[in-house]
Amino acid sequence: MRKSNFALRLQPSLLDDARRTAEEEGVALNQLINVAVAEKVSAIRTEAFFRERARRANIPEAIEILSRMGRGNPPMKGDELPGPEKLDKSVSNRKKRSR
């Protein structure tokens, strides 16, 4: 893999935060910056991909297909909704974890 150097100008406060984050993560500052740039590039490419897919979409056809889904078919094993007691328990567990 070919590597190149690039002079990066960061605001001092951002550089301090990046150094602190790299130290907390146990990685070199250079690696943190590489990963951050890779994540941003990936997000932009993903957005462009879905924007292109949406541009080519046939929305009326998609809605028609979705309207047929599951019609006349009972739920498969494992698709059942949990009983109210299980729902109450999962809500209280979520509240405990968020504290």
C-alpha positions as CSV (number, residue, x, y, z in Angstrom):
1,M,0.0,0.0,0.0
2,R,1.3,3.4,-1.0
3,K,1.3,6.1,1.7
4,S,1.6,9.8,1.3
5,N,2.1,12.7,3.6
6,F,-0.4,15.5,3.9
7,A,0.0,18.6,6.0
8,L,-3.2,18.9,8.0
9,R,-4.2,22.2,9.7
10,L,-6.5,21.7,12.6
11,Q,-7.8,24.2,15.1
12,P,-5.8,23.7,18.4
13,S,-8.9,22.7,20.3
14,L,-9.8,20.1,17.7
15,L,-6.3,18.8,17.7
16,D,-6.3,18.5,21.5
17,D,-9.6,16.6,21.4
18,A,-8.2,14.3,18.7
19,R,-5.1,13.6,20.7
20,R,-7.1,12.9,23.8
21,T,-9.5,10.6,21.9
22,A,-6.6,8.7,20.3
23,E,-5.0,8.2,23.7
24,E,-8.3,7.0,25.2
25,E,-8.7,4.6,22.3
26,G,-5.1,3.4,22.5
27,V,-4.2,4.3,18.9
28,A,-1.9,6.7,17.3
29,L,-3.2,10.1,16.3
30,N,-2.5,9.3,12.7
31,Q,-4.5,6.1,12.8
32,L,-7.4,7.9,14.5
33,I,-7.4,10.5,11.7
34,N,-7.2,7.8,9.0
35,V,-10.2,6.0,10.4
36,A,-12.2,9.2,10.8
37,V,-11.5,10.2,7.2
38,A,-12.4,6.6,6.0
39,E,-15.7,6.7,7.9
40,K,-16.6,10.1,6.4
41,V,-15.7,9.0,2.9
42,S,-17.7,5.8,3.4
43,A,-20.8,7.8,4.7
44,I,-20.6,10.1,1.7
45,R,-20.3,7.2,-0.8
46,T,-23.2,5.3,0.9
47,E,-25.4,8.4,0.7
48,A,-24.6,8.8,-3.0
49,F,-25.3,5.1,-3.6
50,F,-28.8,5.3,-2.0
51,R,-29.5,8.7,-3.7
52,E,-28.8,7.0,-7.1
53,R,-30.9,4.0,-6.2
54,A,-33.8,6.3,-5.1
55,R,-33.5,8.2,-8.4
56,R,-34.0,4.9,-10.3
57,A,-36.8,3.7,-8.1
58,N,-40.3,2.9,-9.3
59,I,-42.2,4.0,-6.2
60,P,-45.7,2.9,-7.3
61,E,-44.4,-0.6,-8.2
62,A,-42.6,-0.8,-4.8
63,I,-45.7,0.2,-2.9
64,E,-47.8,-2.4,-4.9
65,I,-45.2,-5.1,-4.0
66,L,-45.2,-4.1,-0.3
67,S,-49.0,-4.1,-0.2
68,R,-49.0,-7.8,-1.2
69,M,-46.5,-8.8,1.5
70,G,-47.8,-11.3,4.0
71,R,-51.4,-11.1,2.8
72,G,-53.1,-14.5,3.6
73,N,-50.0,-15.9,5.4
74,P,-50.1,-16.5,9.1
75,P,-47.1,-15.4,11.2
76,M,-44.2,-17.9,11.0
77,K,-42.8,-19.5,14.1
78,G,-40.8,-16.9,16.0
79,D,-42.7,-14.0,14.5
80,E,-45.2,-13.9,17.4
81,L,-45.5,-10.7,19.4
82,P,-44.4,-11.0,23.0
83,G,-47.0,-11.0,25.7
84,P,-47.6,-7.9,27.8
85,E,-45.6,-9.2,30.7
86,K,-42.5,-9.6,28.5
87,L,-43.0,-6.1,27.0
88,D,-43.2,-4.5,30.5
89,K,-40.0,-6.3,31.6
90,S,-38.0,-5.2,28.5
91,V,-39.1,-1.6,29.0
92,S,-38.0,-1.6,32.6
93,N,-34.7,-3.2,31.7
94,R,-34.1,-0.5,29.1
95,K,-34.8,2.2,31.6
96,K,-32.3,0.7,34.1
97,R,-29.6,0.5,31.4
98,S,-30.1,4.2,30.4
99,R,-29.5,5.5,33.9
